[in-house]
Amino acid sequence: MTTEEEHARDLDLDPDLLQRWNATLLAARAGREGPDPAPYGRNLLSRWAEPQRRYHTVTHLRAVLDRIDELADQGGEGGELELVRLAAWFHDAVYRPDRSENEERSAALAEKALTEAGLTPREVTEVARLVRLTTTHDPAPGDLNGETLCDADLAVLATGPDAYRGYAAAVREEYSFVPADAFREGRATVLRRLLSLPRLFRTPYGAAAWEGRARENLERELAELAGTSGKE
């Protein structure tokens, strides 16, 4: 085991994810000089492990990174994958369920950290743009970076029924401070907005592999919310 892995384990951080972070930042720098990536990765992993999180956890981060890899391997969409991966690391790095500015604060964190870490101004700007894009998940046509990140972030909607119910339950736990009726109303609004979109997934692979199951899950959850209205 390397010293870095030992340090990660001492901090109860995931050494595999830390290695993935280090590799991603170094690849994005493309041989340019810069500081050790590891402290930035440890800071991010500590953020993703904060106690108020139930869904937006390290597990979600790993899943988004894995789906980016899946899209790259199977979809061949193109884009700047290292910048997309960096945006995944930052997209929920600041997360408080009782606040509405999480994406903006996460983007500002990316701008500060990645400037220090050796990325060019253009690269920093692109990563921050992608983080902000996760507010709406509505990339413009031809935005390959945005399409890849948004599809990877929404891929949880296309998991199997049991996994999807686990996701929905974790979201409810994060909003446990919201009364049941208010949560059902707000959650139903979110689900209807998603279902009203012409396409949930913008990449060809995402549309083919994930769209149908995601819509089934969303419709099922919406029906379940309607069925429990007024029972709590």
FIDREN-314524 format. One record per residue (C-alpha): x, y, z; residue in one letter; chain. Coordinates in nm, 3 decimals, decimal comma, m for minus. Example, Ala and Ser with C-alpha at 12.3 -4.5 7.8 and 13.67 -1.06 7.14 Angstrom:
2
+---------+---------+---------+----+----+
!       u !       v !       w ! aa ! ch !
+---------+---------+---------+----+----+
!   1,230 !  m0,450 !   0,780 !  A !  A !
!   1,367 !  m0,106 !   0,714 !  S !  A !
+---------+---------+---------+----+----+
//
This chain:
232
+---------+---------+---------+----+----+
!       u !       v !       w ! aa ! ch !
+---------+---------+---------+----+----+
!   0,000 !   0,000 !   0,000 !  M !  A !
!   0,135 !   0,344 !  m0,090 !  T !  A !
!   0,175 !   0,628 !   0,160 !  T !  A !
!  m0,110 !   0,810 !  m0,013 !  E !  A !
!  m0,341 !   0,510 !   0,024 !  E !  A !
!  m0,247 !   0,476 !   0,392 !  E !  A !
!  m0,320 !   0,846 !   0,446 !  H !  A !
!  m0,656 !   0,811 !   0,278 !  A !  A !
!  m0,748 !   0,511 !   0,493 !  R !  A !
!  m0,641 !   0,697 !   0,809 !  D !  A !
!  m0,889 !   0,972 !   0,716 !  L !  A !
!  m1,159 !   0,714 !   0,631 !  D !  A !
!  m1,150 !   0,825 !   0,268 !  L !  A !
!  m1,180 !   0,600 !  m0,035 !  D !  A !
!  m0,824 !   0,537 !  m0,167 !  P !  A !
!  m0,951 !   0,418 !  m0,505 !  D !  A !
!  m1,148 !   0,739 !  m0,558 !  L !  A !
!  m0,852 !   0,944 !  m0,443 !  L !  A !
!  m0,635 !   0,772 !  m0,704 !  Q !  A !
!  m0,900 !   0,844 !  m0,967 !  R !  A !
!  m0,900 !   1,211 !  m0,867 !  W !  A !
!  m0,521 !   1,232 !  m0,884 !  N !  A !
!  m0,516 !   1,070 !  m1,229 !  A !  A !
!  m0,792 !   1,296 !  m1,359 !  T !  A !
!  m0,632 !   1,620 !  m1,244 !  L !  A !
!  m0,291 !   1,518 !  m1,374 !  L !  A !
!  m0,442 !   1,422 !  m1,711 !  A !  A !
!  m0,628 !   1,752 !  m1,729 !  A !  A !
!  m0,303 !   1,941 !  m1,663 !  R !  A !
!  m0,145 !   1,752 !  m1,956 !  A !  A !
!   0,209 !   1,766 !  m1,820 !  G !  A !
!   0,193 !   2,122 !  m1,692 !  R !  A !
!   0,345 !   2,190 !  m1,351 !  E !  A !
!   0,116 !   2,224 !  m1,053 !  G !  A !
!   0,069 !   2,133 !  m0,688 !  P !  A !
!   0,014 !   1,783 !  m0,554 !  D !  A !
!  m0,342 !   1,683 !  m0,651 !  P !  A !
!  m0,400 !   1,472 !  m0,338 !  A !  A !
!  m0,488 !   1,748 !  m0,085 !  P !  A !
!  m0,759 !   1,874 !  m0,319 !  Y !  A !
!  m0,895 !   1,522 !  m0,355 !  G !  A !
!  m0,898 !   1,464 !   0,019 !  R !  A !
!  m1,085 !   1,790 !   0,070 !  N !  A !
!  m1,345 !   1,692 !  m0,188 !  L !  A !
!  m1,392 !   1,342 !  m0,046 !  L !  A !
!  m1,437 !   1,490 !   0,300 !  S !  A !
!  m1,708 !   1,717 !   0,162 !  R !  A !
!  m1,886 !   1,425 !  m0,007 !  W !  A !
!  m1,884 !   1,239 !   0,328 !  A !  A !
!  m2,059 !   1,512 !   0,529 !  E !  A !
!  m2,324 !   1,383 !   0,772 !  P !  A !
!  m2,623 !   1,571 !   0,624 !  Q !  A !
!  m2,595 !   1,370 !   0,302 !  R !  A !
!  m2,800 !   1,059 !   0,231 !  R !  A !
!  m2,811 !   1,047 !  m0,149 !  Y !  A !
!  m2,548 !   1,305 !  m0,248 !  H !  A !
!  m2,270 !   1,092 !  m0,103 !  T !  A !
!  m1,946 !   0,934 !  m0,216 !  V !  A !
!  m2,158 !   0,653 !  m0,359 !  T !  A !
!  m2,330 !   0,903 !  m0,590 !  H !  A !
!  m1,996 !   1,055 !  m0,689 !  L !  A !
!  m1,859 !   0,713 !  m0,779 !  R !  A !
!  m2,174 !   0,628 !  m0,976 !  A !  A !
!  m2,152 !   0,949 !  m1,181 !  V !  A !
!  m1,784 !   0,887 !  m1,258 !  L !  A !
!  m1,865 !   0,529 !  m1,361 !  D !  A !
!  m2,145 !   0,645 !  m1,589 !  R !  A !
!  m1,911 !   0,898 !  m1,753 !  I !  A !
!  m1,674 !   0,609 !  m1,821 !  D !  A !
!  m1,965 !   0,404 !  m1,957 !  E !  A !
!  m2,069 !   0,683 !  m2,190 !  L !  A !
!  m1,709 !   0,724 !  m2,308 !  A !  A !
!  m1,666 !   0,351 !  m2,366 !  D !  A !
!  m2,002 !   0,275 !  m2,525 !  Q !  A !
!  m2,133 !   0,600 !  m2,662 !  G !  A !
!  m1,824 !   0,752 !  m2,818 !  G !  A !
!  m1,974 !   1,098 !  m2,765 !  E !  A !
!  m1,646 !   1,289 !  m2,762 !  G !  A !
!  m1,598 !   1,602 !  m2,556 !  G !  A !
!  m1,330 !   1,685 !  m2,300 !  E !  A !
!  m1,370 !   1,391 !  m2,068 !  L !  A !
!  m1,116 !   1,495 !  m1,806 !  E !  A !
!  m1,295 !   1,827 !  m1,763 !  L !  A !
!  m1,627 !   1,645 !  m1,743 !  V !  A !
!  m1,485 !   1,416 !  m1,474 !  R !  A !
!  m1,355 !   1,715 !  m1,279 !  L !  A !
!  m1,701 !   1,872 !  m1,301 !  A !  A !
!  m1,847 !   1,550 !  m1,159 !  A !  A !
!  m1,616 !   1,577 !  m0,860 !  W !  A !
!  m1,730 !   1,933 !  m0,792 !  F !  A !
!  m2,097 !   1,923 !  m0,894 !  H !  A !
!  m2,230 !   1,849 !  m0,545 !  D !  A !
!  m1,917 !   1,930 !  m0,349 !  A !  A !
!  m2,114 !   2,195 !  m0,162 !  V !  A !
!  m2,445 !   2,046 !  m0,058 !  Y !  A !
!  m2,694 !   2,161 !   0,201 !  R !  A !
!  m3,049 !   2,039 !   0,135 !  P !  A !
!  m3,196 !   2,345 !   0,308 !  D !  A !
!  m3,024 !   2,585 !   0,066 !  R !  A !
!  m3,084 !   2,665 !  m0,300 !  S !  A !
!  m2,742 !   2,791 !  m0,407 !  E !  A !
!  m2,551 !   2,463 !  m0,387 !  N !  A !
!  m2,456 !   2,448 !  m0,756 !  E !  A !
!  m2,335 !   2,807 !  m0,757 !  E !  A !
!  m2,126 !   2,754 !  m0,446 !  R !  A !
!  m1,989 !   2,429 !  m0,587 !  S !  A !
!  m1,894 !   2,610 !  m0,910 !  A !  A !
!  m1,720 !   2,884 !  m0,712 !  A !  A !
!  m1,527 !   2,618 !  m0,520 !  L !  A !
!  m1,419 !   2,463 !  m0,850 !  A !  A !
!  m1,303 !   2,799 !  m0,982 !  E !  A !
!  m1,088 !   2,861 !  m0,675 !  K !  A !
!  m0,947 !   2,510 !  m0,633 !  A !  A !
!  m0,874 !   2,435 !  m0,999 !  L !  A !
!  m0,705 !   2,769 !  m1,056 !  T !  A !
!  m0,474 !   2,688 !  m0,765 !  E !  A !
!  m0,432 !   2,331 !  m0,893 !  A !  A !
!  m0,287 !   2,437 !  m1,227 !  G !  A !
!  m0,566 !   2,439 !  m1,484 !  L !  A !
!  m0,583 !   2,711 !  m1,747 !  T !  A !
!  m0,847 !   2,985 !  m1,722 !  P !  A !
!  m1,041 !   2,830 !  m2,010 !  R !  A !
!  m1,042 !   2,488 !  m1,844 !  E !  A !
!  m1,150 !   2,633 !  m1,510 !  V !  A !
!  m1,429 !   2,827 !  m1,678 !  T !  A !
!  m1,552 !   2,515 !  m1,856 !  E !  A !
!  m1,558 !   2,301 !  m1,542 !  V !  A !
!  m1,748 !   2,571 !  m1,354 !  A !  A !
!  m1,995 !   2,604 !  m1,642 !  R !  A !
!  m2,061 !   2,231 !  m1,630 !  L !  A !
!  m2,117 !   2,238 !  m1,255 !  V !  A !
!  m2,370 !   2,518 !  m1,294 !  R !  A !
!  m2,540 !   2,323 !  m1,572 !  L !  A !
!  m2,645 !   2,056 !  m1,322 !  T !  A !
!  m2,896 !   2,307 !  m1,185 !  T !  A !
!  m3,117 !   2,251 !  m1,490 !  T !  A !
!  m2,969 !   1,943 !  m1,664 !  H !  A !
!  m3,055 !   2,117 !  m1,991 !  D !  A !
!  m2,744 !   2,129 !  m2,213 !  P !  A !
!  m2,767 !   2,300 !  m2,547 !  A !  A !
!  m2,767 !   2,081 !  m2,861 !  P !  A !
!  m2,409 !   1,992 !  m2,946 !  G !  A !
!  m2,276 !   2,059 !  m2,596 !  D !  A !
!  m2,092 !   1,727 !  m2,571 !  L !  A !
!  m1,939 !   1,800 !  m2,232 !  N !  A !
!  m2,271 !   1,910 !  m2,088 !  G !  A !
!  m2,463 !   1,619 !  m2,238 !  E !  A !
!  m2,218 !   1,368 !  m2,091 !  T !  A !
!  m2,220 !   1,515 !  m1,741 !  L !  A !
!  m2,597 !   1,562 !  m1,725 !  C !  A !
!  m2,669 !   1,212 !  m1,855 !  D !  A !
!  m2,428 !   1,061 !  m1,604 !  A !  A !
!  m2,583 !   1,258 !  m1,319 !  D !  A !
!  m2,938 !   1,155 !  m1,415 !  L !  A !
!  m2,853 !   0,790 !  m1,482 !  A !  A !
!  m2,976 !   0,699 !  m1,132 !  V !  A !
!  m3,326 !   0,750 !  m1,271 !  L !  A !
!  m3,272 !   0,443 !  m1,491 !  A !  A !
!  m3,169 !   0,196 !  m1,221 !  T !  A !
!  m3,375 !  m0,110 !  m1,133 !  G !  A !
!  m3,695 !  m0,063 !  m0,930 !  P !  A !
!  m3,538 !  m0,153 !  m0,595 !  D !  A !
!  m3,235 !   0,068 !  m0,648 !  A !  A !
!  m3,459 !   0,350 !  m0,763 !  Y !  A !
!  m3,672 !   0,320 !  m0,449 !  R !  A !
!  m3,353 !   0,335 !  m0,244 !  G !  A !
!  m3,255 !   0,654 !  m0,427 !  Y !  A !
!  m3,598 !   0,810 !  m0,369 !  A !  A !
!  m3,589 !   0,713 !   0,000 !  A !  A !
!  m3,244 !   0,869 !   0,041 !  A !  A !
!  m3,366 !   1,192 !  m0,117 !  V !  A !
!  m3,656 !   1,195 !   0,130 !  R !  A !
!  m3,411 !   1,147 !   0,418 !  E !  A !
!  m3,210 !   1,448 !   0,303 !  E !  A !
!  m3,530 !   1,652 !   0,318 !  Y !  A !
!  m3,652 !   1,506 !   0,646 !  S !  A !
!  m3,698 !   1,859 !   0,779 !  F !  A !
!  m3,975 !   1,918 !   0,521 !  V !  A !
!  m4,329 !   1,813 !   0,627 !  P !  A !
!  m4,467 !   1,513 !   0,440 !  A !  A !
!  m4,737 !   1,695 !   0,243 !  D !  A !
!  m4,499 !   1,972 !   0,137 !  A !  A !
!  m4,235 !   1,720 !   0,033 !  F !  A !
!  m4,481 !   1,519 !  m0,175 !  R !  A !
!  m4,599 !   1,833 !  m0,352 !  E !  A !
!  m4,245 !   1,952 !  m0,424 !  G !  A !
!  m4,121 !   1,611 !  m0,530 !  R !  A !
!  m4,419 !   1,560 !  m0,758 !  A !  A !
!  m4,346 !   1,895 !  m0,923 !  T !  A !
!  m3,989 !   1,784 !  m0,990 !  V !  A !
!  m4,103 !   1,452 !  m1,135 !  L !  A !
!  m4,362 !   1,615 !  m1,361 !  R !  A !
!  m4,102 !   1,859 !  m1,488 !  R !  A !
!  m3,869 !   1,573 !  m1,575 !  L !  A !
!  m4,144 !   1,375 !  m1,744 !  L !  A !
!  m4,241 !   1,680 !  m1,951 !  S !  A !
!  m3,898 !   1,697 !  m2,111 !  L !  A !
!  m3,882 !   1,567 !  m2,469 !  P !  A !
!  m3,572 !   1,370 !  m2,367 !  R !  A !
!  m3,423 !   1,301 !  m2,026 !  L !  A !
!  m3,095 !   1,185 !  m2,180 !  F !  A !
!  m2,918 !   1,373 !  m2,456 !  R !  A !
!  m2,638 !   1,140 !  m2,560 !  T !  A !
!  m2,728 !   0,869 !  m2,812 !  P !  A !
!  m2,621 !   0,595 !  m2,572 !  Y !  A !
!  m2,805 !   0,745 !  m2,276 !  G !  A !
!  m3,122 !   0,788 !  m2,478 !  A !  A !
!  m3,110 !   0,429 !  m2,602 !  A !  A !
!  m3,006 !   0,259 !  m2,277 !  A !  A !
!  m3,166 !   0,467 !  m2,003 !  W !  A !
!  m3,463 !   0,671 !  m2,129 !  E !  A !
!  m3,739 !   0,408 !  m2,115 !  G !  A !
!  m3,659 !   0,268 !  m1,772 !  R !  A !
!  m3,611 !   0,617 !  m1,626 !  A !  A !
!  m3,957 !   0,725 !  m1,739 !  R !  A !
!  m4,110 !   0,408 !  m1,594 !  E !  A !
!  m3,944 !   0,481 !  m1,260 !  N !  A !
!  m4,053 !   0,845 !  m1,257 !  L !  A !
!  m4,412 !   0,756 !  m1,343 !  E !  A !
!  m4,418 !   0,486 !  m1,074 !  R !  A !
!  m4,286 !   0,722 !  m0,808 !  E !  A !
!  m4,535 !   0,991 !  m0,910 !  L !  A !
!  m4,820 !   0,742 !  m0,878 !  A !  A !
!  m4,692 !   0,628 !  m0,537 !  E !  A !
!  m4,673 !   0,988 !  m0,417 !  L !  A !
!  m5,033 !   1,043 !  m0,527 !  A !  A !
!  m5,138 !   0,723 !  m0,351 !  G !  A !
!  m4,987 !   0,827 !  m0,017 !  T !  A !
!  m5,119 !   1,185 !  m0,024 !  S !  A !
!  m5,304 !   1,265 !   0,297 !  G !  A !
!  m5,215 !   0,934 !   0,467 !  K !  A !
!  m4,939 !   1,069 !   0,691 !  E !  A !
+---------+---------+---------+----+----+
//
